[in-house]
């Protein structure tokens, strides 16, 4: 860990963070999102008037995956597990982004958004994990049950400010937890990580006032430079990150759960493409789609729109089936898997 990183979890509040003020974490510019006057109508539509095509008619395809396959996979292998959960094999070890393995992205498992598909493998089947990389505290990104199941087989947990405190509160060994503010960095072996800005919000309870920070990540191995967005609206931070840390071999960018009403905290597909260009990305992997019903658009809409936009802009995309191993040094063509579950 570098001198710029916070080496230990700290209790609230966070007086040294420029992002912490007025009792919570704040974006530099207040983003466009649903106002309190719009909230009742939006909740009514979400609960009682959703289009039928926000969920697939049949489960999306999932490629069978074994630990032996992962151990034999080459350096630079990537596997989508669903939503924003991605397994990366870098520097001879395995890294997981925002691991969500529960049936529902919810504080309870009897209600809330339910998975369209099972993960490609169970946590107990995973090889040892070098590090878990967390973007923020929302239930579709921070799965308490998964974190606790991973705690013994994971060496490091990288988290934004406040999220690390949550992990320790849940029982994760504090020595494993590194929590960072924006622009702070950590070194683990030959891996270099930077917590970079994003434009979002936080809270695991109703009316929570941003008690923890949200972040995107630069993930740099000796042979690959990757960007993981977490959740974010489009903002000028992408250009700053691209200028400072790009170009990126691959951008893993959110594209899903969007709506013009909350475009300030979740990008529309056109903004996802622009973010990729701002970051100076070579290939784009759209994430935050294909697993949970979190908006009013058709569940296939994110992938249809972003792939069409990318093709028109001559941007190379990766759209692997969940569970498919992809060698990022020589990625194979990937197919429109979402169409098989929408017929």
C-alpha positions in Angstrom: 0.0 0.0 0.0 1.4 3.4 -0.9 1.8 6.4 1.4 -1.3 8.0 -0.2 -3.6 5.2 0.9 -5.5 4.9 4.2 -3.9 1.9 5.8 -6.6 1.2 8.4 -10.3 1.6 8.8 -11.4 4.7 10.6 -14.6 5.5 12.4 -17.1 8.1 11.2 -16.9 10.9 10.4 -14.1 11.3 7.8 -12.6 14.8 8.5 -9.7 14.3 6.1 -11.8 13.6 3.1 -12.7 16.5 0.7 -15.7 14.4 -0.2 -17.1 14.3 3.3 -19.1 17.4 4.4 -22.5 18.3 5.9 -22.7 14.9 7.6 -22.2 12.7 4.5 -20.3 12.1 1.3 -21.1 14.5 -1.6 -20.5 14.7 -5.3 -18.7 17.8 -6.5 -21.8 18.7 -8.5 -25.3 17.6 -7.3 -26.4 15.0 -9.9 -29.8 14.8 -11.6 -32.0 12.2 -9.9 -35.5 11.5 -8.8 -37.0 14.4 -6.7 -39.2 13.8 -3.8 -42.3 15.1 -5.7 -41.6 12.4 -8.4 -40.9 9.6 -6.1 -44.5 8.4 -5.3 -45.4 8.1 -9.0 -42.1 6.4 -9.8 -42.5 3.9 -7.0 -46.1 3.1 -8.1 -44.9 2.4 -11.6 -42.0 0.3 -10.4 -44.2 -1.8 -8.1 -47.5 -2.1 -10.0 -47.1 -0.9 -13.6 -43.8 -2.4 -15.0 -43.6 -3.5 -18.6 -43.5 -7.3 -19.0 -40.2 -7.3 -20.8 -38.1 -6.0 -17.9 -37.4 -9.7 -17.1 -36.4 -12.4 -19.6 -39.0 -15.1 -20.6 -36.3 -17.8 -20.0 -33.1 -17.7 -18.0 -30.1 -16.2 -19.9 -27.5 -18.7 -20.9 -24.7 -19.4 -18.4 -21.6 -21.3 -19.4 -20.5 -24.1 -17.0 -17.3 -23.1 -15.1 -15.0 -25.1 -12.8 -12.2 -24.3 -10.5 -9.8 -26.4 -12.7 -10.7 -24.3 -15.7 -9.9 -21.1 -13.8 -6.6 -22.4 -12.5 -5.6 -23.5 -16.0 -6.7 -20.2 -17.6 -4.0 -17.9 -18.9 -2.9 -14.6 -17.3 -5.4 -11.9 -18.2 -8.5 -14.0 -18.1 -11.9 -12.4 -17.4 -15.2 -14.0 -16.4 -18.5 -12.3 -16.0 -20.5 -13.7 -13.1 -23.5 -11.4 -13.5 -24.5 -7.8 -13.0 -21.2 -6.0 -12.0 -19.5 -9.1 -10.6 -16.4 -10.0 -12.7 -13.6 -12.4 -11.9 -10.1 -11.4 -13.1 -7.0 -13.4 -13.3 -4.1 -10.9 -13.0 -0.6 -11.2 -11.8 -1.1 -14.9 -11.2 -4.0 -14.4 -8.8 -7.8 -13.9 -8.8 -9.7 -10.7 -8.1 -13.4 -10.2 -7.8 -15.3 -6.9 -8.4 -18.5 -6.2 -6.5 -19.3 -9.9 -5.7 -23.1 -10.5 -5.5 -24.1 -14.2 -5.3 -27.4 -14.0 -3.3 -30.7 -14.8 -4.9 -31.9 -11.2 -4.4 -30.3 -7.8 -4.4 -32.1 -6.8 -1.3 -31.8 -6.5 2.5 -34.0 -9.6 2.7 -34.1 -12.8 0.6 -37.9 -13.1 0.5 -38.5 -9.9 -1.4 -36.7 -7.6 -3.8 -35.0 -7.9 -7.2 -34.5 -11.6 -8.0 -31.7 -13.0 -10.2 -32.4 -13.9 -13.8 -29.8 -16.6 -13.6 -27.6 -18.5 -11.2 -23.9 -17.5 -10.8 -21.6 -19.7 -13.0 -20.2 -21.3 -9.8 -20.7 -21.1 -6.0 -18.4 -19.2 -3.7 -17.1 -22.4 -2.2 -16.0 -23.6 -5.6 -13.9 -20.5 -6.3 -10.2 -20.7 -6.1 -8.5 -18.6 -3.4 -9.2 -14.9 -4.0 -6.3 -12.4 -3.8 -8.6 -9.4 -3.5 -12.2 -8.2 -3.6 -12.7 -4.8 -5.2 -15.8 -2.9 -4.0 -17.3 0.2 -5.5 -20.1 1.2 -3.1 -22.6 -0.1 -0.5 -25.8 -0.7 -2.5 -27.3 -4.2 -2.2 -26.7 -5.0 -5.9 -23.0 -4.4 -5.3 -22.3 -5.1 -1.7 -23.7 -8.5 -0.8 -23.2 -9.1 2.9 -23.7 -12.9 2.7 -21.1 -13.1 -0.2 -18.6 -10.9 1.7 -18.8 -13.2 4.8 -18.5 -16.3 2.7 -15.5 -14.9 0.9 -13.8 -13.5 4.1 -11.7 -16.6 4.9 -10.6 -17.3 1.3 -9.8 -13.7 0.4 -6.5 -11.9 1.3 -7.5 -8.3 0.7 -10.7 -6.2 0.5 -10.3 -2.9 -1.3 -13.1 -0.5 -0.6 -14.1 3.2 -0.6 -14.2 5.1 2.6 -16.9 3.9 5.0 -17.5 0.6 3.1 -14.3 -0.8 4.7 -15.8 0.1 8.1 -18.9 -1.8 7.2 -16.9 -4.9 6.4 -15.0 -4.8 9.7 -18.4 -4.3 11.5 -19.6 -7.4 9.8 -16.7 -9.5 11.0 -14.1 -9.2 8.2 -10.5 -9.1 9.7 -9.5 -5.4 9.7 -6.0 -6.4 8.7 -7.4 -7.5 5.3 -9.3 -4.3 4.7 -7.9 -1.2 2.8 -10.3 1.7 2.4 -9.4 4.6 0.1 -10.6 8.1 -0.7 -10.7 9.3 -4.3 -7.3 9.5 -6.0 -5.6 7.3 -3.3 -3.8 4.2 -4.4 -2.7 0.8 -3.1 -0.1 -1.7 -4.2 -0.6 -5.4 -3.8 2.3 -7.4 -5.2 2.8 -6.2 -8.8 -0.8 -4.9 -8.9 -1.6 -1.2 -8.7 -5.1 0.1 -7.7 -6.4 3.7 -7.7 -9.8 4.7 -6.2 -11.0 7.2 -8.8 -14.1 9.4 -8.7 -17.6 8.4 -9.8 -20.9 10.2 -9.6 -23.4 8.3 -7.4 -24.8 8.0 -3.9 -24.9 5.5 -1.0 -26.9 4.0 1.8 -28.3 0.7 2.8 -31.4 2.1 4.5 -34.3 4.4 3.5 -33.4 8.1 3.6 -29.7 7.4 4.4 -27.7 10.5 3.7 -24.6 9.1 1.8 -22.9 7.5 4.8 -20.2 5.8 2.7 -18.2 6.8 -0.4 -18.7 5.5 -3.9 -15.8 5.0 -6.3 -14.5 3.7 -9.6 -11.2 1.8 -9.9 -8.1 1.8 -12.0 -6.8 -1.8 -12.0 -3.3 -2.1 -13.4 -1.4 -5.4 -13.7 2.1 -5.8 -15.3 0.4 -6.5 -18.7 -3.1 -4.9 -18.6 -4.6 -1.6 -17.7 -8.3 -1.9 -16.7 -11.0 0.5 -15.6 -14.0 -0.6 -13.5 -16.8 2.1 -13.2 -18.9 0.8 -10.3 -22.2 2.8 -10.6 -22.0 6.3 -11.9 -23.7 9.0 -13.9 -21.8 10.6 -16.7 -19.5 13.4 -15.6 -16.3 15.2 -16.5 -14.3 12.9 -14.2 -14.0 10.4 -17.0 -11.8 12.7 -19.0 -9.6 13.5 -16.0 -9.2 9.7 -15.3 -8.4 9.0 -18.9 -5.8 11.7 -19.1 -4.1 10.6 -15.9 -4.3 6.8 -16.1 -5.4 5.9 -19.7 -5.4 4.5 -22.2 -7.2 1.5 -20.9 -7.0 -2.0 -22.5 -10.6 -2.5 -21.3 -13.3 -0.4 -19.7 -15.9 -2.2 -17.6 -18.6 0.4 -17.7 -22.1 0.3 -16.3 -24.9 0.1 -18.8 -28.2 -0.8 -17.3 -30.8 0.3 -14.7 -31.0 3.7 -16.4 -33.8 6.2 -16.9 -33.7 9.9 -17.9 -35.1 10.7 -14.4 -32.0 9.5 -12.7 -29.4 10.0 -15.5 -27.2 11.8 -13.0 -26.4 8.6 -11.1 -26.8 5.9 -13.8 -25.6 6.5 -17.4 -27.8 6.1 -20.5 -26.1 4.0 -23.2 -25.1 7.0 -25.2 -23.3 8.3 -22.1 -21.6 4.9 -21.5 -20.1 5.1 -25.0 -18.9 8.7 -24.4 -17.4 7.7 -21.0 -15.4 4.9 -22.8 -14.1 7.4 -25.3 -13.2 9.9 -22.6 -11.3 7.2 -20.8 -9.4 6.4 -23.9 -10.5 2.8 -23.8 -9.6 0.2 -26.4 -12.3 -2.3 -25.7 -15.6 -1.9 -23.9 -17.3 -4.5 -21.6 -20.9 -3.3 -20.7 -21.7 -4.4 -17.1 -24.6 -3.8 -14.6 -27.1 -5.6 -16.9 -28.5 -9.1 -17.5 -29.0 -10.2 -13.9 -31.5 -8.0 -12.0 -34.6 -6.0 -12.9 -33.8 -2.6 -11.6 -35.4 -0.1 -14.0 -38.3 0.3 -16.4 -36.5 -0.5 -19.7 -36.6 -3.9 -21.4 -33.9 -6.2 -19.9 -32.3 -6.5 -23.4 -32.3 -2.8 -24.0 -28.8 -2.0 -22.5 -27.0 -4.6 -24.6 -28.9 -3.8 -27.8 -28.3 -0.1 -27.5 -24.7 -0.1 -26.4 -23.6 -2.6 -29.0 -25.3 -0.7 -31.8 -23.8 2.6 -30.6 -20.4 1.0 -30.3 -20.5 -0.5 -33.8 -21.5 2.9 -35.3 -18.5 4.5 -33.5 -16.1 1.7 -34.4 -15.6 0.8 -30.8 -14.7 -2.9 -30.0 -17.0 -4.5 -27.5 -16.9 -7.7 -25.4 -20.2 -9.3 -24.6 -19.3 -12.7 -23.1 -21.9 -15.2 -21.8 -22.0 -15.4 -18.1 -19.3 -17.9 -17.1 -17.4 -17.7 -20.3 -13.6 -17.3 -19.9 -12.2 -14.5 -22.0 -8.4 -14.1 -22.6 -8.1 -10.3 -22.6 -4.8 -10.5 -24.5 -6.5 -12.3 -27.4 -10.3 -11.9 -26.9 -12.5 -14.1 -29.1 -15.6 -12.7 -30.9 -18.5 -12.7 -28.5 -22.2 -13.2 -29.4 -25.5 -11.5 -28.7 -26.4 -14.0 -25.9 -29.2 -11.9 -24.6 -31.3 -12.6 -27.7 -31.6 -16.3 -27.0 -33.5 -15.5 -23.7 -35.8 -12.9 -25.1 -37.6 -14.9 -27.8 
